[in-house]
Amino acid sequence: MTTQLQFYWLMGGIGALLVVASTIGWILRRRAAPRGGSPTIDNLNQRIRAWWVMVAVLAASFLLGQTASIVLFAIASVFALREFVTLTPTRPGDHMPLVACFYLMIPIQYWLIHDAWYGLFAIFLPVYGFLSLPVLMAMSGDTEGFLERVTKIQWGVLITVYCISYVPALLLLDLPGDPGRNQLLMIYLLLVVQISDVLQYVFGKLFGRHAIAPRVSPSKTVEGFVGGGLSAIAIGAALWPITPFNPWQAAVMSAVIVLTGFFGGLSLSAAKRSLGAKDWGSMIEGHGGMLDRLDSVSFAAPVFFHICRYFFTP
């Protein structure tokens, strides 16, 4: 089966699932209407509508080619970093470093992917970005809370730009077959991460009794993590034909994605709580902000990329 045909089958399956979910949401809303509605059902329908849009955008980027996929995640990094900076208090001395982040570091990082310059892509932000940000901040002369301020910006850039850029960086891998194979691998990563998040939420709502870190994220439960994680691993293993893995390898890789994605969601939830916020933003109806949808991806993508590069490329 060709890559293009695999993509159409995959999108058809996702579309069918969304049709079923939309139908269930509509039925639940109709049943709850006589009782004045239900906030939980309203939130569910908001999430489903948002998923329709996100899947459509992802499908369009695949059809438009690799450059469109790179641009899509560059835009996602801009919004994610903006949300991070909005919740993190800044001072006038931070303005020049932030200008450098948005207008130099993000474009250069994603251009390096487009140029397939892996050697510089892998070190540009962790080395040169890391070193240049405190220099720019020191040049402003504002030393109030210097260490805390520079650390927040550095961490924000690494999470929202460097780590997220590893999703389109999958296009750099030397995989067998046509270039569309790399884009399918990128979609595979995103699907397993998001399916894991959704199913952990569902299992947690249905069976959750024991919170993993109640002060960080009360909705993350042992039952939700185990039930949703195992289900996501099974789905990831079933999707092995669109990957360079065999079924057992796909199951192991899905387990890696589920585990690292969970750690990402938990860590970013702790960051939100420390800032006194429930969500990073509100741009995605029912989901919060861009970073709320990419928090798990930010931890899973670099690990997934390097395992793929080490074990599954020549």
N, C-alpha and C positions, 0 to 999 in steps of 0.2 A: 504494500500500500504506500502510495506517495505521501510525502510530508503534507502537501496541500490537502489531500483527501483525509488524512488523519486529523488535521486541524478542523475541517468541516464536521467530521464525526464528533470531535470533542466539543466544539461549540454547539452542535445540535443537542448533545447530551446535557450540556449546561443549560441551554435554553429550555429543554423539556423540564428539568428540575425547577427552573425559575417559574415556569408556567404552573407547575404543581404547587409550588410555594405561594404564588400569587393567588391561586384559586383557594387554597386553604386560608390564607389571610383574609380574603374577601368573605368567605363563609363565616369565619370567626367574628369579623367586624359586624356582619349582618346579625348574628346571634347576640352579640353584646350590645347592639344599638338600643333595644328596648330597656336595658338596664342603665342607660346613660353612657355606654361605651366603656372601654378599658384602656388605660394608658399602656399596659403591656402589649396589647394587641395593636394599638396604634404605632408603638415603637417597632414592632415586628414588621408591619406593613411599610413603615418608613425605610427600614433596613432592606427589605426586598426591592423596593423601588430604586434605592441607591445601588443595589447589586446589578440591576438591569443596566444602569448607566455605566458602572465600572466595567462590566463584562463587554459592553458595546465599545467602550474606549479601548480596552485591551485588544479586542478583535480587530478594530480598525488599525491599530498600530502594527499588528502582525501583517495585515494585508498591504499596508503601505511600505513595509520593509524595515530593515534594521535601523536605518537612520531615524525613522519615526519612533521606534521603541526607545532609542537613546534619548531623543528629545522629550518623550513622555516622562521618563524618569528624572531627567534634569529639571523639568517643571515641578515634578513631585518633590524633589529635594528643595527647590525654592520655597514651596508652600510649607514643607515640614520644618525647614530652618526658620522661616518667618514665625510659625507657631511657637517654636521653642524660644526664640528671642522675645516674642511678645509676652510670654509668661515669666521670663527671666529678667529681673530688674537690670537696667543698663544706665550708664552715665555718659555725659558728653564725650569723655575720653574713649568710649567704646565705638564711636561712630565710624572712625576711619577703618578699624579692623573689620567692622561689619560690612562696610562698603567693599572691602577687599574680598570678603567671603562671598557676597552675592554677585559681584560684577567681575571677579577674577577667578576665584577658586572653583566655584561651581562650573562656569563655562570651560575652564581648562581641564578639570577632572573628567568631564564628559567628552570633551574633544579628544582626550587621550584614548578613550574607549573607541571612539569613531575612527581614530587613526591606528587602532590596534597596537598601541605602544604600551604593552603590558609592563615592561620594566619600570617606566616612569609612573604609570598609573598606580602601581602598587605602593610607591613610596612618596608620591607628590604631596598628599595631605598629611600623612603621619610624620613626615620629616620636614619638608619645606613649609607646609602650611602651619605645622605645629610650632616651628621656630619663628616664623614671620609674625604671627599674631601677637606674642608678647612684645616684640620689637615695636610694632605699630602702636600698641597701647602705651608703651613706655614713652614714645616720642610725643604723646599728647601731654605728658607732664602730670597726669592725674594718677596719684598713687593710692588714693582711697580704696581700700579693699582690692588692691591690684591682683593678688594671687587668686582670690575667689572669682573675680570677674574674668580673668584670662582663662582659668580652668573651665568655667562654665561655657565660654565661647568655644574653646578647643573641643570639649566633649560634645557640644551641640553639633559642631561641624563634622566630627568623626561619625556620629550616629546618623545624622540626617543627610549627609552628603557622601562621605566615604563608604560607609557600610551599605547604604541603599544603592550606591552606584555599582555594587557587585551584582545586582540583578541584571542590568544590561551587559555587564562585563562577561556574562556567560556567552555572549556572542563572540568573544575572543577565542573560545576553546576550539581546538582542532578536532572536531567530531566527525565521524564518517557520515557520508551522505551530503545532501545539498545544504546551503546555508540556513534554510528554514528549520533544519533539525535543531539548531541552537535556539531559535525562537521558541520552539516547542518545549525545550528543556527549561527555558525561562518561565513559560506558562505553567509547566509542571511544578516548579518551585512555588510559584504564587498560589496555585490551586491547593497544594498540600498545606501550605501555611494557613490560608484562609479557611479551608475546610476544617482544619484542626481547631482554629479559633471558634468557628461557628458551632461545631459539635461539642467542644468543651463547654461552651455557653449553654447549649441545649441540655446536655447531660447534667450539668451543674444545676440548672433550673429544675429538672425532673427528679434527680436523685441526690443532689448535693447535700451533705450533712457536715462534712469536716473541712473547714477552710484551711488552705495551705499556709497562707500568710494573712490572717484576718485584718491586721492593721494596714496592710498594703493594698490588698484587693480582696474584699470579702466574697466576691463572686467566683474566685478561683478556688475550686474544691478538689479534694482527692478524687472523689467520684467523677467529677467533670473531666479532670485531667486524664484519668485512666480510661474512662469510657470514650471520650472524644478523641483522645490520642490513639487508642487502639483502632478505632473506626477510621481515622484519617490514615493510619499506616496501611490498613487493609485497602482503602481506596487508592492510595499511592502505589501499592504493589500491583493493583489491577490496571493501573495506567502505564505499566512498564513498556508497552509497545511504542510509546511516543518518546522514550528515553534511550540512552545507550546501555541501560542496565537490563539484566535478566530479572525475573520476578523476585528472587530472593534478594538480589542487590537493591532492587527498587524498594523492597520492604525495609531494608536496613537504612537506605538513604532517607526514606520517609520518616523513620524513627529519629534520625539525626535532625531532620527539619522540625519535627514536632517538639523535640526536647529543646533545641536551641531557640525555636520560636517562643516556647513557653517562658524560657529564661528572659528573652527580650521583652515580652509583655509584662512580666513581673517587675523587671528592672525599671522600665519606663513608667509603670504604675507608681513605683516608689518615688521616682522623680516628680511625677505629678503631685503626689500627696505632699511632698516636701515643699512644693510651691503653692499648696492650698487649692489645687484645681482638680475637677472631676475629669475633664477632657482637655486635650491639647488645643482644640478649636471647635468650630461648628460648621465647617464648609460642606461636610458630607452628611446629609439628612439621616438621622438615626444612628450614625456611627461616631460622631464627634468630628475631629479634625483629620487632616492627612496623616499626621504622625500617629494618631490612634489606630489607623488602618495599617501603618507600616512599622509599628513598633516591633512586632514579631519578625517581620521581614528583615529588619536592620540587624538582628543577631543571626538569623538563619542564613542569609545570603552569603556572607563571607565564608562561613564554614562549609556550606554546600559547594561553593565555587572551588575552594582549594582541594576538597576531597575529590571532586570531579576532575580537576586539573592533574592531580597527582596519580589517581588510579585509572582514569578512563580516557586519557589522551596519550598519544605516542610520546 
